[in-house]
Amino acid sequence: MRKTWIVLTSILMFAVTACSGGGGSSEQSADAKDTVTVWTYPVHNKYEEDLKELLADFNKEHPNITVKTEMLTWAEGPKKFDVALNAGNPPDLYFHSVDGSYVDSGLAIQLDDYLTPEIREDYYPGTLELGQIQGKQYGLPIYQYQWGWGGNQRILEEAGVDWQKIQQEGWTWGEFLEIAPKLMGTAPDGSPQYAFVTEGQTMEIMELLSRNYNMPDVLNAEGEFQWNDDRILETLKFLETLRAEGYMPKETAAIAPAKRVEMFYAEQAAIISKAIPYYDVLIKQRNADIDAGTVQGAKVKFVLLPVPHHKDAPQKSTMGGEGYVAFRQKNDKGEQHAKNTFLVMEALSGAKAGNSANELVLPFVRKSQAEYFEGKGLGTPETLEAARIMAEHMEQPVVLSLDSALAAKQKQFKEQVMKPNIQALFTGEKTAEAIAAEFKAKGEEMFK
């Protein structure tokens, strides 16, 4: 009922605006045929089913608006979108967290005028802001993402690790290094069992670790460069130690995200980086498939863990909002098309869209979502409680506070400076000291 009222209010608001004489004679009428394009990702295993149902509901109320969706891959989608954006022809809606570089393009649509009081009130305090850049609304989040580490419960317990205490109180880099040798061994298939595995292609491990040493990102919220002192050197040395001691694979630079998960399933790694509460659901389904005989392998019990922090810094959790961002094209299709785009955006972000949060075992962002899925939670009590504690230590994404130019430069630094250097660290081609020096020099050059 609440969802229907929100949508009807939005329609009435748009109808009044359209009839107010704001557009010229060439402006598209509210009931004219229109097509809205959506580029998205397999957010969870059932997301394509979600989309079909959400759009079927939408088309009943808006038969004049055709929605064309394209399901991108996580590996190639970001590149495809960047090419489209740079060419001035992005999709109308793109699934992503908001990014200052989108605003810098001049094509991201500012949504503040489209947000009704009812929509604003539906969002929990602090969650609508996850779709803002410097206080201006550019996206509607569907859920709050949450990255941590994940452990194999059996391996942890056999090594004498008190994982419940870690969930409740956190742990330090030093404590992890004390535990790591006990997590080494031989996997069921005879291959090495590593203490830790991370992906070597997207580099989030550096953000997770540096955030846990008083560096919220490459820049802080004031736009000041952070990766230029002993903190970043110690962070790099921690990663260097993991490789040198054999706690993580020597071939880490070549490990893709899917391979990282495969290694965890095969018990070739006791702990996996960039774990999300959704693993609770995936692993339970995999275990059921093993019982049914449709999947071969050993059953795994998943434990959600916070990222360890430096002994001189507080624990910080990497969280933010993901959902849809709206765009105009270089050849602008007009204000009515923008309004139609927002209507689709709201339909893909409302109460029933909360199934993404429910499936991913992530916090809801809207009250209507929580009401719709009350009593239908999929995560185990242990994972839900661990996620709740981690959320208490959330670090607000720095990119939301930066102007578009600084946000674009930070992204450039990560792609052109951080990524190749961390891969060189993983392969042993560069030392932590050499990389820290390059970070400082390049940072001073880029962020004068």
Disulfide bonds with the S-S distance in Angstrom:
none
